[in-house]
């Protein structure tokens, strides 16, 4: 079973799931960011995000990278 931990929840919750044998990831790793900045990140990376989602389970957007999770 896989879990996505909302960005508004503590990142340490992922460890709780891992310790009990579940897969879990913390969502969008942009931290505290203005909506305008988040929109710019999505716009700049839109094609890559769509492309990667075609062949992978999910992608994670940080301020510097698009991280692909197969």
C-alpha positions as CSV (number, residue, x, y, z in Angstrom):
1,X,0.0,0.0,0.0
2,X,1.3,3.5,-0.9
3,X,0.6,6.8,0.9
4,X,1.1,10.4,-0.1
5,X,1.6,12.6,2.9
6,X,0.2,16.1,2.4
7,X,2.7,19.0,2.3
8,X,1.0,20.6,5.2
9,X,1.7,17.6,7.4
10,X,5.1,17.0,9.1
11,X,7.6,15.2,6.8
12,X,8.5,12.9,9.8
13,X,5.1,11.1,9.3
14,X,6.7,9.3,6.3
15,X,9.0,7.5,8.8
16,X,6.0,6.3,10.7
17,X,4.6,4.6,7.6
18,X,8.0,3.2,6.6
19,X,8.6,1.7,10.1
20,X,5.3,-0.2,9.6
21,X,6.2,-1.5,6.2
22,X,4.3,0.9,4.0
23,X,5.5,3.1,1.1
24,X,5.0,6.8,1.8
25,X,6.3,10.1,0.3
26,X,5.8,13.7,1.4
27,X,4.2,15.7,-1.4
28,X,5.4,18.8,-3.3
29,X,8.7,19.8,-1.8
30,X,8.6,23.5,-2.5
31,X,8.2,24.6,1.1
32,X,6.5,27.8,2.0
33,X,6.2,29.6,-1.4
34,X,4.0,32.3,-2.9
35,X,1.3,31.1,-5.3
36,X,2.9,33.2,-8.0
37,X,6.2,31.4,-7.6
38,X,4.5,28.0,-7.5
39,X,2.7,28.8,-10.7
40,X,5.9,29.9,-12.3
41,X,7.6,26.6,-11.3
42,X,4.7,24.6,-12.7
43,X,4.7,26.6,-15.9
44,X,8.4,26.2,-16.4
45,X,8.3,22.4,-15.8
46,X,4.9,21.6,-17.3
47,X,6.1,19.7,-20.4
48,X,8.6,17.6,-18.3
49,X,5.9,16.8,-15.7
50,X,3.5,15.6,-18.3
51,X,6.1,13.7,-20.1
52,X,7.4,11.9,-17.0
53,X,3.8,11.1,-15.8
54,X,3.3,9.2,-19.0
55,X,5.7,6.5,-17.9
56,X,6.1,6.9,-14.1
57,X,3.9,6.7,-11.0
58,X,4.4,10.3,-9.9
59,X,6.7,13.3,-10.0
60,X,7.8,15.6,-7.2
61,X,8.3,19.3,-7.9
62,X,10.9,21.1,-5.8
63,X,12.2,24.7,-6.3
64,X,15.2,23.3,-8.2
65,X,14.1,19.9,-9.7
66,X,11.5,17.6,-11.0
67,X,12.1,14.3,-9.2
68,X,10.7,11.3,-11.0
69,X,9.4,8.3,-8.9
70,X,9.1,5.2,-11.1
